[in-house]
Amino acid sequence: MTAGARPGFLNLYQDFKDRVEFVSVYVREAHPGERYPHHTSDEQKMRHARDWAGQDQIPWTTAVDTLEGAAHGAYGPLPNSAYLVDRTGRVAFRALWAGQEGLFRDKMEELLKREAKGEDPVNLGQQENFLIPFIHGAAEFDHAVERGGEKAKEDFRREMGNVVYGMEKLMSKLQPVINPGNNPIE
């Protein structure tokens, strides 16, 4: 989950925690750098996951993927997908990009209603919207790459180019407006 999805998921957690189990799967370091490099051991990956959950004040369970990324590979290679899993363990809904609180609120309500009626399994489809989560994520750019360190910033700039890097930096200035409930811990 990107930092931009955090405020919405915290709201959802507060509203649904008695009816829905929340789990984040820590898959890989999104922006590795000198502070949080690529994982080379299970122990290191566990430390990074604990740091992430603590820094972002994640109140729900954080599971840690294997070093090879078995869970990530099974669910898809995108770095920011979010899933609703029904009570049978099947994926009921998939959003290719997290960060859409209203969409997840509606899908959670629908899942709970359909399960209460005895529907088993529940299929709610998928959402491929990129724009809204991109805006929320871009507002958290500084926070996300700062964790990794200068190497993470340099790698992002090299891979994405100066224009995208500049746009991300600009969007970060809008964080208080775009994600007003997100006050990440440094």
TIMAR-52594 format. One line per 10 residues: for each residue x, y, z of C-alpha. Coordinates in pm, whole numbers, plus 50000, padded with zeros to 5 digits. Layout:
! TIMAR-52594
X:Y:Z | ...
END
This chain:
! TIMAR-52594
50000:50000:50000 | 50140:50339:49914 | 50152:50614:50170 | 49875:50783:49969 | 49635:50495:50041 | 49705:50505:50415 | 49448:50769:50526 | 49163:50593:50348 | 49254:50251:50481 | 49287:50391:50833
48932:50531:50800 | 48806:50199:50665 | 48977:50012:50945 | 48806:50229:51207 | 48467:50170:51045 | 48502:49799:50960 | 48754:49651:51207 | 48481:49462:51396 | 48350:49301:51076 | 48651:49275:50841
49002:49150:50907 | 49266:49384:50762 | 49606:49250:50657 | 49887:49425:50472 | 50137:49202:50297 | 50484:49354:50298 | 50621:49234:49965 | 50934:49428:49876 | 51100:49761:49934 | 50926:49993:49689
51206:50250:49680 | 51523:50081:49806 | 51814:50297:49907 | 52092:50314:50162 | 51852:50322:50460 | 51620:50047:50338 | 51801:49847:50068 | 51675:49548:49868 | 51610:49260:50105 | 51886:49003:50133
51755:48799:50428 | 51426:48708:50592 | 51539:48878:50912 | 51614:49203:50731 | 51277:49192:50554 | 51101:49136:50887 | 51282:49438:51038 | 51184:49655:50741 | 50821:49543:50770 | 50815:49624:51143
50972:49965:51073 | 50714:50040:50802 | 50419:49938:51021 | 50554:50142:51311 | 50643:50452:51111 | 50307:50460:50935 | 50118:50358:51252 | 49948:50060:51087 | 49707:49913:51348 | 49625:49591:51162
49826:49277:51096 | 50127:49301:50869 | 50224:48975:50704 | 50565:48945:50542 | 50608:48779:50202 | 50891:48537:50138 | 51224:48676:50030 | 51149:48548:49678 | 50805:48716:49677 | 50576:48411:49660
50259:48595:49769 | 50337:48894:49550 | 50385:48667:49250 | 50064:48475:49321 | 49849:48787:49344 | 50017:48986:49067 | 50328:49192:49011 | 50186:49540:49070 | 50323:49712:49378 | 50004:49873:49502
49712:49637:49452 | 49446:49583:49715 | 49213:49287:49753 | 48894:49193:49934 | 48891:48825:50018 | 48559:48663:50104 | 48507:48428:50397 | 48583:48126:50176 | 48932:48263:50105 | 48861:48360:49744
48938:48704:49603 | 48602:48883:49585 | 48737:49215:49456 | 49067:49348:49327 | 49177:49706:49276 | 49496:49729:49076 | 49580:50047:49265 | 49494:50107:49631 | 49395:50453:49747 | 49025:50463:49665
48850:50480:50001 | 48498:50530:49865 | 48530:50240:49624 | 48654:50005:49898 | 48386:50123:50138 | 48117:50037:49882 | 48274:49700:49799 | 48315:49606:50167 | 47951:49687:50237 | 47842:49488:49934
48061:49191:50031 | 47923:49187:50384 | 47561:49209:50260 | 47607:48931:50006 | 47782:48706:50257 | 47501:48769:50508 | 47255:48646:50242 | 47460:48327:50209 | 47626:48398:49875 | 47938:48187:49852
48177:48277:49689 | 48121:48646:49619 | 48253:48801:49296 | 48267:49181:49288 | 48504:49210:48991 | 48797:49446:48972 | 48880:49813:48929 | 49165:49937:48717 | 49139:50310:48790 | 49484:50461:48806
49430:50838:48818 | 49287:50884:49168 | 49539:50653:49340 | 49820:50811:49136 | 49728:51157:49262 | 49712:51039:49624 | 50039:50848:49587 | 50218:51134:49413 | 50130:51361:49705 | 50327:51125:49929
50630:51098:49699 | 50874:51282:49928 | 50768:51072:50226 | 50802:50746:50031 | 51145:50796:49875 | 51290:50978:50175 | 51268:50654:50371 | 51504:50485:50131 | 51754:50770:50128 | 51939:50961:49857
51999:50645:49651 | 51624:50585:49631 | 51571:50940:49502 | 51852:50907:49247 | 51721:50570:49125 | 51368:50705:49087 | 51491:51007:48892 | 51707:50790:48666 | 51431:50537:48597 | 51140:50781:48557
51318:51085:48417 | 51345:51443:48532 | 50996:51544:48418 | 50817:51273:48619 | 51051:51327:48914 | 50974:51701:48905 | 50599:51637:48884 | 50618:51400:49182 | 50811:51660:49383 | 50552:51924:49295
50264:51695:49391 | 50433:51631:49727 | 50390:52000:49804 | 50014:51945:49775 | 50009:51662:50031 | 49821:51862:50298 | 49545:51935:50045 | 49528:51598:49865 | 49576:51373:50171 | 49485:51594:50467
49446:51297:50704 | 49790:51158:50627 | 50051:51279:50871 | 50328:51023:50827 | 50570:50969:51106 | 50928:51048:51004
END
